[in-house]
Amino acid sequence: MHRSNALAISFLITLPWVLPTEYSSAEPLNFKKIVVDPNLGKVCYAVTAADVDGDNRLDVVAISEREAMWYQNPDWKKHVMISDAVTKDHVCITAGDINKDGKVDFALGAGWPKSGGEIFWINRGKSLQEPWTVHPIGAEAWTHRMRFADVLGTGRDQIIVTPLNGDANSGIRLLAYPIPDQPATANWTPKIMARSLNRAHNHWHIPNNKPNQPEDTLVASQEGLSLVQRAADGSFSVTGISKGAASEQPTQQGSGEVKKGKFGHQIMLATIEPMHGNQVVIYLGKVLNDKMQRIVLDESFAQGHAIWCADLDGDGKDEVVAAHRQPKADGTPPGIYLYHAADENGERWERTQLDAPMACEDLWCDDFNGDGRVDILAGGRATHDVNLYLNQTSTEIDGTNSGSN
């Protein structure tokens, strides 16, 4: 297993917005940028967070076209788990305990975009100094995104796989792979959740607080936002939430990204519309249905490709983090932006640039330093980088020194 001893570089980003006092008592937002990896490969396809070494701190995890690697918290030293072990390109990764040993494993998709859609999982050796082992799961053409969730209501998560495209006659096969008792040697048999969606770019799961009850799945596709649910008889239904962007051209219709958040007592869905589109959009409502209010936050993106909902300022209402990966027509570079509600109803929003140029391909928001504040992890496409933006208080800023970490 390769290990890099390069130091991560950090510096402070102070955002210009000050939150209106009538809507929040929180401090102005400030972020400390840590360049975890300035050049991990040709493309950083995806990022996630997982406690790989078992020290109760989240590590950074990322994939390039040919490698999967983790960066150890807090010095962010690089550890390559696999390199040139499967068909290029890696395209998606998700973390979970597949073999029930109490340690995190990873499921991945490779062969992007057309060479077979390999689906596999990896687990560590006897120590983290040994190479990780690759185990096949299956293959599905155009495999694009995957996440762990219990959509079958069995009490144990399955691996949910979204291919981008279907075949000539049908939409995608949205797949749930139950984990076999012997995952390294047994056959993995998927269950088909849906066949009616096309150009499905991403999906997200809604946890169910009741034991052994299936989780619902939100899918962003050419058809817009859809809710996929399992019935008591084991069948699945697909219900439209929104048609997303409207266009006469199918490739310019619908939605491309989706995350679920909260805005006070309302449900909030955040999307990029259409796929690889120019609009940052939210939906607000008390119930998850087609009556939710659609609000366009921004329509200036070039190849929008990442979005997240997170309460960055601790006021009980989520902000939106969104990014585009290509320069705009006017030469504005790609970047990451934060959107904060400027009124109590969520109808007016203010935008602040977090970082540019940063050709963000993927985002993950979580608390990486254990201070109770949500941080932002981003992986770049044309910029090839992995960056962590630590959400800082004024006290932390006063004690922060710029320079090497």
C-alpha positions as CSV (number, residue, x, y, z in Angstrom):
1,M,0.0,0.0,0.0
2,H,1.5,3.3,-1.1
3,R,1.7,6.1,1.5
4,S,2.6,9.7,0.7
5,N,4.3,11.8,3.3
6,A,3.4,15.1,1.7
7,L,2.0,17.7,4.0
8,A,-1.5,19.2,3.4
9,I,-1.5,22.9,2.9
10,S,-4.0,25.1,4.7
11,F,-5.1,28.7,4.6
12,L,-8.1,30.7,5.8
13,I,-11.1,31.7,3.7
14,T,-13.3,34.4,5.3
15,L,-16.7,34.7,3.6
16,P,-18.1,38.2,3.1
17,W,-21.7,37.6,4.2
18,V,-22.9,38.4,7.6
19,L,-26.0,36.5,8.6
20,P,-29.1,38.8,9.2
21,T,-29.7,39.1,12.9
22,E,-33.4,38.7,12.5
23,Y,-33.0,35.2,11.1
24,S,-30.0,33.9,12.9
25,S,-27.8,34.6,16.0
26,A,-24.9,32.7,14.4
27,E,-21.5,34.2,13.6
28,P,-20.3,35.0,10.1
29,L,-19.1,31.9,8.3
30,N,-15.3,31.4,7.9
31,F,-13.6,28.4,6.5
32,K,-10.0,27.1,6.7
33,K,-9.1,25.5,3.4
34,I,-6.9,22.4,3.6
35,V,-5.5,21.1,0.3
36,V,-5.6,17.5,1.1
37,D,-4.3,16.4,-2.3
38,P,-3.3,18.9,-5.0
39,N,-3.2,16.3,-7.8
40,L,-4.6,12.8,-7.1
41,G,-4.9,11.9,-10.8
42,K,-6.6,13.0,-14.0
43,V,-10.1,13.3,-12.3
44,C,-11.3,13.1,-8.7
45,Y,-14.6,11.3,-9.5
46,A,-16.0,11.1,-6.0
47,V,-15.3,11.8,-2.3
48,T,-16.7,10.5,0.9
49,A,-16.0,10.2,4.6
50,A,-15.3,7.2,6.8
51,D,-13.4,6.3,9.9
52,V,-10.9,4.0,8.2
53,D,-8.4,3.6,11.0
54,G,-10.9,3.3,13.9
55,D,-9.8,6.3,15.9
56,N,-13.3,7.8,16.0
57,R,-12.3,10.6,13.5
58,L,-13.6,10.8,9.9
59,D,-10.9,10.3,7.3
60,V,-11.1,11.7,3.8
61,V,-11.8,9.1,1.0
62,A,-11.5,9.8,-2.7
63,I,-11.2,8.0,-6.0
64,S,-9.4,8.9,-9.2
65,E,-9.7,7.2,-12.6
66,R,-7.3,4.4,-11.5
67,E,-6.9,4.6,-7.7
68,A,-8.9,4.5,-4.5
69,M,-7.2,6.3,-1.5
70,W,-7.9,7.5,2.0
71,Y,-6.3,10.4,3.8
72,Q,-5.6,10.0,7.5
73,N,-7.2,12.6,9.9
74,P,-5.6,14.9,11.2
75,D,-2.4,15.1,9.1
76,W,-4.1,13.9,5.9
77,K,-1.4,11.5,4.9
78,K,-2.3,9.6,1.8
79,H,-2.8,5.9,1.7
80,V,-3.6,4.1,-1.6
81,M,-6.0,1.2,-1.1
82,I,-6.0,-0.1,-4.7
83,S,-4.2,1.0,-7.9
84,D,-4.9,-0.3,-11.4
85,A,-6.7,-3.2,-9.8
86,V,-9.9,-3.0,-12.0
87,T,-10.9,-1.5,-15.4
88,K,-10.6,2.3,-15.6
89,D,-12.3,4.6,-14.7
90,H,-13.4,4.4,-11.1
91,V,-16.7,6.4,-10.9
92,C,-18.3,5.9,-7.5
93,I,-17.6,4.7,-4.0
94,T,-19.5,4.2,-0.8
95,A,-18.5,3.1,2.7
96,G,-20.0,0.3,4.9
97,D,-19.2,-2.8,6.9
98,I,-19.7,-5.5,4.2
99,N,-18.1,-8.5,5.9
100,K,-19.4,-7.7,9.5
101,D,-15.9,-7.5,11.0
102,G,-16.6,-4.1,12.6
103,K,-14.3,-2.2,10.2
104,V,-15.2,-0.1,7.2
105,D,-15.1,-1.6,3.7
106,F,-15.9,0.1,0.4
107,A,-18.1,-0.7,-2.6
108,L,-17.0,0.8,-5.9
109,G,-18.1,1.1,-9.5
110,A,-15.6,1.1,-12.4
111,G,-15.4,0.7,-16.1
112,W,-16.8,4.2,-16.7
113,P,-18.4,5.1,-18.9
114,K,-19.1,2.1,-21.3
115,S,-16.8,-0.8,-20.6
116,G,-19.0,-3.1,-18.5
117,G,-19.9,-1.2,-15.4
118,E,-17.9,-3.3,-12.9
119,I,-19.3,-3.4,-9.4
120,F,-17.0,-4.7,-6.6
121,W,-16.0,-4.2,-3.0
122,I,-12.7,-4.0,-1.2
123,N,-11.5,-4.9,2.3
124,R,-8.3,-4.4,4.2
125,G,-5.7,-7.0,5.1
126,K,-4.7,-7.9,8.6
127,S,-3.4,-4.3,9.0
128,L,-3.8,-1.0,7.1
129,Q,-0.2,-1.5,5.9
130,E,-1.2,-4.4,3.7
131,P,-2.9,-4.1,0.3
132,W,-6.7,-4.1,0.1
133,T,-8.4,-7.1,-1.6
134,V,-10.8,-6.7,-4.5
135,H,-14.0,-8.8,-4.6
136,P,-16.5,-8.8,-7.5
137,I,-20.2,-8.1,-7.0
138,G,-21.6,-7.9,-10.5
139,A,-21.7,-5.7,-13.6
140,E,-24.2,-3.2,-14.9
141,A,-23.5,-1.0,-17.9
142,W,-23.2,2.7,-17.1
143,T,-22.9,2.2,-13.4
144,H,-22.7,5.7,-12.1
145,R,-23.6,6.1,-8.4
146,M,-24.0,3.8,-5.4
147,R,-25.0,4.2,-1.7
148,F,-25.8,1.9,1.3
149,A,-29.4,1.9,2.4
150,D,-32.0,-0.6,3.6
151,V,-34.6,-0.2,0.9
152,L,-35.8,-3.8,1.4
153,G,-36.6,-3.4,5.1
154,T,-34.5,-6.4,6.1
155,G,-32.6,-4.7,8.9
156,R,-29.4,-4.6,7.0
157,D,-28.3,-2.2,4.3
158,Q,-28.1,-3.2,0.7
159,I,-25.8,-1.6,-1.9
160,I,-28.1,0.6,-4.2
161,V,-26.7,1.2,-7.7
162,T,-27.8,3.8,-10.2
163,P,-26.7,3.4,-13.8
164,L,-26.8,6.6,-15.9
165,N,-28.4,5.1,-19.0
166,G,-30.8,2.2,-19.6
167,D,-30.9,0.0,-22.7
168,A,-32.5,0.6,-26.1
169,N,-36.0,-0.5,-24.8
170,S,-36.2,0.5,-21.2
171,G,-35.0,2.9,-18.5
172,I,-32.2,2.2,-16.1
173,R,-32.2,-0.8,-13.8
174,L,-32.2,0.8,-10.3
175,L,-30.6,-2.1,-8.4
176,A,-30.5,-3.1,-4.7
177,Y,-27.8,-5.7,-3.9
178,P,-28.4,-7.6,-0.6
179,I,-25.2,-8.5,1.0
180,P,-24.6,-12.3,1.2
181,D,-23.6,-14.0,4.4
182,Q,-20.3,-14.8,2.7
183,P,-19.7,-11.7,0.6
184,A,-16.2,-12.6,-0.6
185,T,-17.3,-16.0,-2.1
186,A,-21.1,-16.0,-2.6
187,N,-23.0,-14.8,-5.6
188,W,-24.6,-11.3,-5.3
189,T,-28.1,-11.3,-6.7
190,P,-29.7,-7.8,-7.2
191,K,-33.3,-6.9,-6.9
192,I,-34.7,-4.4,-9.5
193,M,-36.3,-1.4,-7.9
194,A,-37.4,0.5,-11.1
195,R,-37.1,0.4,-14.9
196,S,-39.0,3.6,-15.8
197,L,-36.3,6.3,-15.3
198,N,-33.8,7.6,-17.9
199,R,-30.5,9.4,-17.6
200,A,-30.5,8.9,-13.9
201,H,-27.5,10.9,-12.6
202,N,-27.7,10.4,-8.8
203,H,-29.9,9.2,-6.0
204,W,-30.3,9.8,-2.2
205,H,-32.0,7.8,0.6
206,I,-34.4,8.9,3.3
207,P,-33.9,7.1,6.6
208,N,-36.8,5.4,8.2
209,N,-36.8,5.6,12.0
210,K,-39.0,2.5,12.4
211,P,-37.1,-0.8,12.7
212,N,-37.0,-3.1,9.7
213,Q,-39.0,-0.6,7.6
214,P,-37.6,0.1,4.1
215,E,-36.0,3.4,3.3
216,D,-37.3,5.5,0.5
217,T,-35.1,6.5,-2.5
218,L,-35.0,9.9,-4.3
219,V,-33.7,9.7,-7.9
220,A,-32.7,12.6,-10.0
221,S,-33.2,11.8,-13.7
222,Q,-34.5,13.0,-17.0
223,E,-38.0,12.6,-15.6
224,G,-37.1,15.1,-12.7
225,L,-37.2,14.1,-9.1
226,S,-38.8,10.7,-8.3
227,L,-39.6,8.9,-5.1
228,V,-39.1,5.1,-5.2
229,Q,-40.8,3.2,-2.4
230,R,-41.2,-0.4,-1.4
231,A,-44.7,-1.7,-0.7
232,A,-45.6,-4.4,1.8
233,D,-45.9,-7.0,-1.0
234,G,-42.3,-6.4,-2.0
235,S,-43.1,-4.4,-5.1
236,F,-41.7,-0.9,-5.8
237,S,-43.5,2.2,-6.9
238,V,-42.1,5.3,-8.6
239,T,-43.9,8.6,-7.8
240,G,-43.0,11.9,-9.5
241,I,-42.1,14.8,-7.1
242,S,-41.1,17.4,-9.8
243,K,-40.4,17.3,-13.6
244,G,-37.4,19.6,-13.0
245,A,-36.1,21.7,-15.9
246,A,-38.4,22.0,-18.9
247,S,-37.1,21.6,-22.5
248,E,-38.1,20.1,-25.8
249,Q,-34.7,18.3,-25.8
250,P,-34.7,15.2,-23.6
251,T,-31.1,15.8,-22.6
252,Q,-32.0,19.2,-21.2
253,Q,-35.0,18.0,-19.1
254,G,-35.3,16.9,-15.5
255,S,-32.8,16.9,-12.7
256,G,-29.1,15.8,-12.3
257,E,-28.4,15.9,-8.5
258,V,-30.5,15.6,-5.4
259,K,-29.9,15.9,-1.6
260,K,-32.5,16.1,1.2
261,G,-32.3,18.7,4.0
262,K,-34.5,20.7,6.3
263,F,-35.6,24.3,6.4
264,G,-37.0,24.8,9.9
265,H,-40.1,22.5,10.0
266,Q,-40.1,22.1,6.2
267,I,-38.5,19.4,4.0
268,M,-36.0,20.8,1.6
269,L,-34.7,19.1,-1.5
270,A,-31.7,20.6,-3.3
271,T,-31.0,19.9,-7.0
272,I,-29.0,20.7,-10.0
273,E,-31.3,21.0,-13.0
274,P,-31.1,19.6,-15.7
275,M,-28.3,17.0,-15.6
276,H,-25.0,18.9,-15.8
277,G,-27.2,22.0,-15.9
278,N,-27.1,25.7,-15.1
279,Q,-29.7,25.9,-12.3
280,V,-29.4,25.4,-8.6
281,V,-32.9,24.7,-7.3
282,I,-34.6,23.9,-4.0
283,Y,-38.0,22.5,-3.2
284,L,-39.8,23.3,0.1
285,G,-42.8,21.7,1.7
286,K,-44.2,20.1,4.7
287,V,-44.7,16.8,2.8
288,L,-42.6,15.1,0.2
289,N,-44.9,15.4,-2.9
290,D,-45.5,17.2,-6.1
291,K,-47.0,20.2,-4.3
292,M,-43.6,21.4,-3.0
293,Q,-42.6,25.0,-3.9
294,R,-39.8,25.2,-6.5
295,I,-37.4,28.0,-6.0
296,V,-34.5,28.7,-8.3
297,L,-31.4,29.9,-6.4
298,D,-29.1,30.4,-9.3
299,E,-29.2,29.8,-13.1
300,S,-25.6,30.8,-14.0
301,F,-23.8,27.5,-13.6
302,A,-21.8,25.8,-16.3
303,Q,-21.9,22.0,-15.9
304,G,-23.4,22.0,-12.4
305,H,-22.3,18.7,-10.8
306,A,-22.4,18.7,-7.0
307,I,-24.9,19.8,-4.3
308,W,-25.5,19.3,-0.6
309,C,-27.8,20.5,2.2
310,A,-26.1,21.4,5.5
311,D,-26.8,23.6,8.5
312,L,-23.4,25.4,8.4
313,D,-24.3,28.2,10.9
314,G,-26.3,26.2,13.4
315,D,-29.6,28.1,13.1
316,G,-31.7,25.0,12.4
317,K,-32.1,25.8,8.7
318,D,-29.9,24.2,6.1
319,E,-27.7,26.2,3.7
320,V,-27.1,24.8,0.2
321,V,-23.6,24.0,-1.0
322,A,-23.4,23.8,-4.8
323,A,-20.7,23.7,-7.5
324,H,-20.1,23.8,-11.2
325,R,-17.1,22.1,-12.9
326,Q,-16.6,24.2,-16.1
327,P,-15.9,27.9,-16.7
328,K,-18.9,30.0,-17.6
329,A,-19.2,31.6,-21.1
330,D,-18.0,35.0,-19.7
331,G,-14.8,33.3,-18.4
332,T,-15.9,33.0,-14.8
333,P,-13.9,30.0,-13.5
334,P,-15.7,26.9,-12.0
335,G,-16.2,27.1,-8.3
336,I,-18.1,26.2,-5.1
337,Y,-20.8,28.4,-3.7
338,L,-22.9,28.7,-0.5
339,Y,-26.5,29.8,-0.5
340,H,-28.1,31.2,2.7
341,A,-31.8,32.1,3.1
342,A,-32.3,35.9,3.4
343,D,-35.9,35.6,4.7
344,E,-37.7,33.3,7.1
345,N,-39.8,31.7,4.3
346,G,-36.8,30.6,2.2
347,E,-38.0,32.5,-0.9
348,R,-34.9,34.8,-1.1
349,W,-31.4,33.5,-0.9
350,E,-27.9,35.1,-0.9
351,R,-24.9,33.5,-2.7
352,T,-21.3,33.5,-1.5
353,Q,-18.3,32.0,-3.3
354,L,-16.5,29.5,-1.2
355,D,-13.6,28.7,-3.6
356,A,-12.6,29.3,-7.2
357,P,-11.2,28.1,-9.5
358,M,-12.3,24.7,-8.3
359,A,-13.8,22.4,-10.9
360,C,-15.8,20.5,-8.3
361,E,-17.0,17.0,-9.4
362,D,-18.3,15.9,-6.0
363,L,-19.1,17.1,-2.5
364,W,-19.5,15.6,1.0
365,C,-20.5,17.6,4.1
366,D,-19.7,16.2,7.6
367,D,-17.9,17.1,10.9
368,F,-14.3,16.2,10.2
369,N,-12.6,17.7,13.3
370,G,-15.3,16.9,15.9
371,D,-16.1,20.5,16.8
372,G,-19.9,20.1,16.1
373,R,-19.8,22.2,13.0
374,V,-20.3,20.9,9.5
375,D,-17.3,21.0,7.2
376,I,-17.2,20.7,3.4
377,L,-15.1,18.1,1.4
378,A,-14.7,18.6,-2.4
379,G,-13.1,16.7,-5.2
380,G,-12.1,18.4,-8.5
381,R,-12.3,17.3,-12.1
382,A,-10.2,19.6,-14.3
383,T,-8.4,20.9,-11.2
384,H,-7.5,17.3,-10.0
385,D,-7.6,18.3,-6.3
386,V,-9.2,17.2,-3.0
387,N,-9.9,20.0,-0.6
388,L,-11.3,20.2,2.9
389,Y,-13.0,23.4,4.1
390,L,-13.1,23.4,7.9
391,N,-16.0,25.5,9.4
392,Q,-14.3,27.9,11.8
393,T,-15.5,29.9,14.8
394,S,-14.0,33.3,15.6
395,T,-12.1,31.8,18.5
396,E,-10.5,29.2,16.1
397,I,-9.7,31.9,13.6
398,D,-7.9,34.0,16.2
399,G,-5.7,31.0,17.0
400,T,-5.1,29.9,13.4
401,N,-1.8,30.4,11.6
402,S,-1.7,30.4,7.9
403,G,0.8,28.1,6.1
404,S,1.6,24.4,6.3
405,N,-0.4,22.2,8.5
